[in-house]
Amino acid sequence: MSEPSTPRQMVKALVHGAMPPRPLLAPIIFSLGARLQNVSLRQFLTNPTKIVNALRQIRSVLKVDGLTCYFDPFLEAEALGCKREWRADGSCAMARPSFGSVDQLRSELTAVESLPGAGNIPVACEVLRRLKAILQDEPALMVRVSGPLSLAARLAASAPPELVEFASEVVATVTKSFAEAGADIVLLVEDSLPDSSSESLDWYGSLVTPIANAVRFYEALPVVSWGATSAAELSSLVERSWDWALCPLLTSEMLAGGAPSHAKQACTALALPSGDFCGGAILPDSLSNPNLSLVTSAEDIHPTVDVKQLVQALDAIRERRRLQRSIQSSI
């Protein structure tokens, strides 16, 4: 069998357990598209034509391996019926619903089975379908989904287990819609993970494993990304044989060597601080991890980024990886 040559083919091979010939470079670059199309983010989020045109331009200029086809932290909550409040400066916030019980919340919000047609979820699916047809086997198509813990936290200041379980049903439905529409990488984003106790991690795994399995059914790669994680928490995570790619944010503690080497090498994906993609950053040695298959960013690259600096930063990361592969092959 010939070696996969396009990013999309590499993802398919990775889903089946084969390491790609090089790590895929797929920073989250989405809201920059609104600037390129000269529209507000609010308008951009509802216009699949604008999004597709912007992403084709991003692919042409930046040569990234993965395109972020939709990135909106409030996507699921708004589809459920929560009210988004747009501010004069273009930023927004989501108002939490008032409810006395999770059963009441279920009855007042959009039914889970109706979510594929709610809010901007159809927009995101249309972007995926168009790019799948237009770009053929070129870049991998990536989409962001809120993790159950993050979504539950948007619905209530204090999220009991039954609310997190409801959130996991929502996430599963949205994720399936994206996988059916053609997503190659599903980035499940958590602001943080549960405490590192065995009971909490097992419970979280029971919620997310079925979602990851469904993503893999469509030959897409499930990736769980989260915020700052201590060395101890990272070690606890990698001890579990979960069927998704672990994507921690590179913290100063891990850079300083706080996490054991086996824990670092078990993480097949890595999220760099967004500043590392904007020029001038010192690239971390963690990029030399031989098991690394995906490099992304911790959050959406800021839309005011200097595109020329972004090109230079991406080229620097590619060159760093090329030199490291050359060194590794000569050992």
Backbone torsions as a table, in degrees:
resi	resn	phi	psi	omega
1	MET	NA	133.5	-178.8
2	SER	-70.9	152.3	-179.7
3	GLU	-69.6	136.7	179.0
4	PRO	-59.3	136.8	-173.2
5	SER	-112.7	-21.6	179.4
6	THR	-107.6	155.7	179.1
7	PRO	-54.2	-40.0	-179.3
8	ARG	-65.2	-39.9	177.2
9	GLN	-66.2	-36.5	178.7
10	MET	-63.2	-40.2	178.3
11	VAL	-64.0	-44.1	179.1
12	LYS	-58.3	-43.9	179.1
13	ALA	-64.8	-39.1	179.5
14	LEU	-63.3	-39.0	177.6
15	VAL	-58.4	-33.1	-178.9
16	HIS	-93.4	11.3	172.1
17	GLY	97.3	3.8	-179.4
18	ALA	-96.3	132.7	178.2
19	MET	-72.5	137.6	176.6
20	PRO	-70.3	157.2	179.5
21	PRO	-64.3	-18.3	177.4
22	ARG	-155.0	156.2	176.7
23	PRO	-65.4	140.6	176.7
24	LEU	-78.6	131.5	-179.6
25	LEU	-100.8	106.9	-173.6
26	ALA	-138.5	64.8	175.6
27	PRO	-64.0	154.3	179.5
28	ILE	-78.0	107.9	179.4
29	ILE	-128.9	98.0	-176.3
30	PHE	-128.5	-58.1	-175.6
31	SER	-65.8	-20.1	172.6
32	LEU	-57.1	-30.3	179.9
33	GLY	-60.6	-34.5	177.8
34	ALA	-62.8	-41.4	177.6
35	ARG	-64.7	-42.6	-179.6
36	LEU	-63.9	-32.5	-179.9
37	GLN	-91.6	-0.8	176.9
38	ASN	59.5	44.0	175.4
39	VAL	-132.9	163.5	176.8
40	SER	-72.5	158.9	176.9
41	LEU	-60.4	-37.2	179.6
42	ARG	-59.2	-44.2	178.0
43	GLN	-70.2	-38.9	-176.9
44	PHE	-60.9	-41.9	-175.9
45	LEU	-63.3	-20.5	-176.2
46	THR	-106.5	4.1	-172.5
47	ASN	-121.9	96.8	-177.9
48	PRO	-62.2	-32.0	179.3
49	THR	-65.5	-45.2	177.6
50	LYS	-61.4	-42.9	-178.8
51	ILE	-63.5	-47.1	-179.2
52	VAL	-61.7	-45.8	-179.9
53	ASN	-61.3	-42.3	-179.9
54	ALA	-65.3	-42.7	-177.9
55	LEU	-68.4	-33.7	175.4
56	ARG	-65.2	-37.2	177.7
57	GLN	-67.8	-42.4	178.4
58	ILE	-61.3	-44.3	178.4
59	ARG	-61.8	-42.8	-177.5
60	SER	-65.3	-40.3	-175.0
61	VAL	-85.7	-43.4	-171.9
62	LEU	-94.5	-16.5	176.2
63	LYS	57.4	32.7	178.8
64	VAL	-72.3	155.2	179.9
65	ASP	-79.6	-24.9	-178.5
66	GLY	-131.0	136.3	176.6
67	LEU	-102.9	131.5	175.4
68	THR	-83.6	103.8	-172.3
69	CYS	-78.3	-22.8	175.4
70	TYR	-161.2	134.1	-179.9
71	PHE	-146.1	101.2	-179.1
72	ASP	-147.0	106.1	-178.6
73	PRO	-58.3	-19.7	-177.1
74	PHE	-101.8	7.0	-174.5
75	LEU	-54.6	-53.4	-174.6
76	GLU	-68.9	-42.4	-179.2
77	ALA	-63.6	-40.6	179.0
78	GLU	-67.3	-39.1	177.9
79	ALA	-63.3	-31.3	177.7
80	LEU	-71.2	-18.8	179.6
81	GLY	117.5	1.7	177.0
82	CYS	-70.3	150.5	-175.3
83	LYS	-91.0	124.9	175.3
84	ARG	-90.7	134.2	-179.8
85	GLU	-111.6	112.6	179.0
86	TRP	-89.0	137.1	-180.0
87	ARG	-100.8	165.8	-177.5
88	ALA	-62.0	-29.2	-178.4
89	ASP	-83.8	4.4	178.5
90	GLY	92.7	-8.1	176.3
91	SER	-82.2	172.0	-178.9
92	CYS	-150.2	166.7	177.2
93	ALA	-144.1	159.3	-179.0
94	MET	-113.7	127.9	178.5
95	ALA	-80.8	131.6	178.4
96	ARG	-75.5	142.5	177.3
97	PRO	-75.1	156.7	175.2
98	SER	-98.2	130.3	179.9
99	PHE	-157.5	154.0	-179.5
100	GLY	-96.3	-25.5	179.8
101	SER	-151.0	164.2	178.7
102	VAL	-66.1	-34.1	177.3
103	ASP	-62.5	-41.0	177.4
104	GLN	-64.4	-41.4	179.3
105	LEU	-60.6	-44.4	178.8
106	ARG	-57.9	-40.6	-175.3
107	SER	-73.4	-25.0	-175.0
108	GLU	-95.8	-20.8	-179.4
109	LEU	-96.9	172.1	177.0
110	THR	-57.3	134.7	178.5
111	ALA	-61.2	140.4	-176.6
112	VAL	-55.2	-41.3	-177.4
113	GLU	-68.6	-15.7	179.6
114	SER	-94.9	-2.8	-175.5
115	LEU	-60.9	-33.8	-179.7
116	PRO	-57.1	-21.3	178.7
117	GLY	-107.6	11.1	-173.3
118	ALA	-105.4	151.6	175.0
119	GLY	56.6	-138.1	-179.8
120	ASN	-96.9	10.5	177.7
121	ILE	-60.9	-42.0	175.7
122	PRO	-61.6	-31.7	177.7
123	VAL	-64.1	-48.3	179.8
124	ALA	-60.9	-41.3	179.3
125	CYS	-65.8	-38.1	178.7
126	GLU	-65.9	-39.0	176.4
127	VAL	-60.4	-46.1	179.0
128	LEU	-60.2	-46.5	-178.3
129	ARG	-62.5	-43.5	-178.4
130	ARG	-65.3	-46.3	-178.5
131	LEU	-66.9	-34.2	177.2
132	LYS	-60.4	-39.5	-179.2
133	ALA	-78.2	-39.7	-174.5
134	ILE	-75.9	-43.9	-173.0
135	LEU	-93.0	-3.1	176.0
136	GLN	51.7	-122.9	-175.7
137	ASP	-94.7	22.5	-175.1
138	GLU	-76.2	-109.7	-174.5
139	PRO	-75.5	156.3	171.3
140	ALA	-74.0	141.5	-178.7
141	LEU	-99.9	119.1	-175.4
142	MET	-113.9	144.6	178.5
143	VAL	-139.6	146.7	-179.6
144	ARG	-95.6	137.3	173.6
145	VAL	-131.7	137.9	176.2
146	SER	-69.0	137.7	174.0
147	GLY	-71.7	162.6	-179.0
148	PRO	-56.1	-39.8	-179.2
149	LEU	-68.0	-42.3	-179.7
150	SER	-66.0	-42.7	179.8
151	LEU	-65.2	-42.5	178.5
152	ALA	-60.8	-37.8	179.7
153	ALA	-67.8	-25.6	177.0
154	ARG	-78.7	-22.1	-179.1
155	LEU	-88.3	-25.9	-178.0
156	ALA	-155.0	145.5	180.0
157	ALA	-65.0	-34.5	176.3
158	SER	-123.1	117.3	-172.3
159	ALA	-105.0	106.0	175.8
160	PRO	-69.6	162.7	-177.9
161	PRO	-53.6	-37.7	-177.9
162	GLU	-67.7	-27.9	176.4
163	LEU	-73.3	-39.5	176.9
164	VAL	-63.5	-37.1	178.5
165	GLU	-67.3	-38.6	174.1
166	PHE	-62.7	-43.3	178.8
167	ALA	-60.4	-36.7	180.0
168	SER	-66.5	-31.6	175.3
169	GLU	-65.6	-41.6	178.1
170	VAL	-61.8	-48.4	-178.7
171	VAL	-60.4	-41.3	-179.7
172	ALA	-62.3	-41.2	-179.0
173	THR	-68.2	-44.9	180.0
174	VAL	-65.1	-43.1	-179.4
175	THR	-61.3	-42.6	179.0
176	LYS	-62.2	-40.2	178.1
177	SER	-59.7	-43.2	-179.4
178	PHE	-69.0	-40.6	179.5
179	ALA	-65.1	-40.3	178.1
180	GLU	-65.3	-32.5	-178.3
181	ALA	-77.5	-13.5	175.2
182	GLY	122.8	11.2	178.4
183	ALA	-63.2	138.3	176.2
184	ASP	-98.2	-31.1	178.5
185	ILE	-130.2	124.8	175.0
186	VAL	-107.4	112.7	-178.4
187	LEU	-94.6	104.7	179.7
188	LEU	-89.4	112.3	-170.5
189	VAL	-104.8	124.5	173.4
190	GLU	-115.9	136.2	174.3
191	ASP	-65.0	-33.2	175.3
192	SER	-159.8	166.5	177.9
193	LEU	-107.1	167.5	179.2
194	PRO	-64.6	169.5	178.8
195	ASP	-58.6	160.5	-171.2
196	SER	-81.9	13.3	176.2
197	SER	-66.3	148.5	-177.4
198	SER	-58.4	-40.1	-178.5
199	GLU	-64.4	-44.9	-178.8
200	SER	-65.8	-43.2	-179.1
201	LEU	-68.0	-37.6	177.3
202	ASP	-64.2	-41.1	178.2
203	TRP	-63.3	-46.7	179.0
204	TYR	-61.0	-43.0	178.8
205	GLY	-60.5	-35.5	179.4
206	SER	-66.9	-25.2	179.1
207	LEU	-82.5	-39.1	-171.0
208	VAL	-93.5	-26.2	-179.3
209	THR	-58.2	-44.6	177.2
210	PRO	-61.0	-33.6	178.0
211	ILE	-66.6	-45.2	179.0
212	ALA	-62.6	-40.8	179.7
213	ASN	-63.0	-39.0	179.1
214	ALA	-66.5	-38.9	178.1
215	VAL	-62.6	-44.5	-179.9
216	ARG	-65.8	-29.1	177.2
217	PHE	-57.3	-34.0	179.3
218	TYR	-91.2	14.8	179.8
219	GLU	58.6	35.6	174.0
220	ALA	-110.2	160.0	-175.6
221	LEU	-99.3	119.6	174.7
222	PRO	-85.3	129.2	-179.6
223	VAL	-128.0	126.8	176.4
224	VAL	-104.0	119.1	-179.5
225	SER	-115.0	143.7	179.8
226	TRP	-146.5	171.8	-176.9
227	GLY	-75.2	-158.5	-175.9
228	ALA	-55.4	131.3	-178.1
229	THR	-130.4	135.9	178.8
230	SER	-74.3	165.3	178.3
231	ALA	-60.6	-39.5	-179.7
232	ALA	-65.9	-41.3	179.1
233	GLU	-64.6	-41.3	179.0
234	LEU	-62.6	-42.1	178.9
235	SER	-62.3	-39.8	178.8
236	SER	-64.6	-36.8	-178.4
237	LEU	-67.8	-45.0	-174.0
238	VAL	-74.2	-13.8	177.3
239	GLU	-71.9	-15.0	-178.9
240	ARG	-98.1	138.9	-177.3
241	SER	-88.6	63.3	178.0
242	TRP	-79.8	145.5	-173.0
243	ASP	-92.3	51.5	173.0
244	TRP	-146.2	162.2	177.3
245	ALA	-79.9	128.6	177.9
246	LEU	-86.1	129.2	-175.7
247	CYS	-130.2	82.1	179.8
248	PRO	-78.6	153.3	169.4
249	LEU	-74.4	131.4	179.4
250	LEU	-69.0	112.5	-178.6
251	THR	-100.5	165.3	178.9
252	SER	-62.9	-31.6	179.5
253	GLU	-65.2	-43.3	178.8
254	MET	-68.7	-36.5	177.3
255	LEU	-62.2	-34.1	-178.6
256	ALA	-80.3	0.0	177.1
257	GLY	92.0	15.1	-177.6
258	GLY	-66.8	-31.7	-180.0
259	ALA	-87.3	138.6	178.0
260	PRO	-57.8	150.1	-177.7
261	SER	-61.0	-35.0	-179.2
262	HIS	-66.5	-31.9	178.9
263	ALA	-70.8	-41.4	178.8
264	LYS	-63.2	-43.5	-175.8
265	GLN	-74.4	-17.2	176.8
266	ALA	-76.7	-16.5	179.3
267	CYS	-85.8	109.5	-176.7
268	THR	-84.7	-6.7	176.7
269	ALA	-131.0	156.0	-176.6
270	LEU	-144.9	134.0	175.9
271	ALA	-106.2	116.9	176.6
272	LEU	-89.0	150.8	172.8
273	PRO	-54.5	142.0	-175.5
274	SER	-57.6	-30.2	179.2
275	GLY	-61.2	-25.1	179.7
276	ASP	-67.9	-15.5	179.8
277	PHE	-99.9	4.0	-175.6
278	CYS	-112.0	14.1	174.7
279	GLY	93.2	143.7	173.0
280	GLY	86.6	-5.7	-177.5
281	ALA	-84.2	152.8	174.6
282	ILE	-87.7	118.8	-174.8
283	LEU	-72.4	135.2	-174.2
284	PRO	-75.9	153.6	177.0
285	ASP	-67.5	-16.3	179.6
286	SER	-61.5	-18.2	175.9
287	LEU	-66.9	-12.2	179.9
288	SER	-86.8	-2.0	178.6
289	ASN	-54.1	119.0	-177.3
290	PRO	-65.7	-18.2	179.9
291	ASN	-93.2	0.7	-176.2
292	LEU	-69.8	126.0	-178.3
293	SER	-121.2	-14.5	-178.3
294	LEU	-146.4	129.9	174.7
295	VAL	-119.9	120.9	179.6
296	THR	-128.1	-168.6	177.9
297	SER	-114.0	160.5	-177.8
298	ALA	-71.6	-23.1	-179.6
299	GLU	-156.9	176.7	178.3
300	ASP	-61.6	129.9	175.9
301	ILE	-60.3	133.9	-174.7
302	HIS	-60.3	136.3	-175.2
303	PRO	-64.5	-15.6	179.7
304	THR	-88.2	5.1	-178.0
305	VAL	-56.9	144.1	173.5
306	ASP	-74.6	116.1	-174.0
307	VAL	-61.8	-36.2	178.8
308	LYS	-64.4	-40.1	176.4
309	GLN	-66.1	-36.7	178.6
310	LEU	-64.1	-41.9	176.7
311	VAL	-59.8	-45.0	-179.4
312	GLN	-63.5	-41.1	-179.9
313	ALA	-65.6	-42.4	178.4
314	LEU	-64.4	-40.6	177.3
315	ASP	-63.4	-37.3	179.4
316	ALA	-65.3	-40.4	178.1
317	ILE	-65.0	-43.5	178.9
318	ARG	-61.4	-42.4	-178.9
319	GLU	-66.9	-39.5	178.2
320	ARG	-60.4	-44.9	179.6
321	ARG	-67.1	-37.6	180.0
322	ARG	-63.3	-43.7	179.5
323	LEU	-65.6	-39.5	-180.0
324	GLN	-66.8	-38.8	177.7
325	ARG	-65.2	-37.5	179.5
326	SER	-64.1	-42.1	178.5
327	ILE	-65.0	-44.6	-178.5
328	GLN	-63.2	-38.7	-178.4
329	SER	-72.0	-21.1	-179.0
330	SER	-89.6	-10.1	-179.3
331	ILE	-79.1	NA	NA
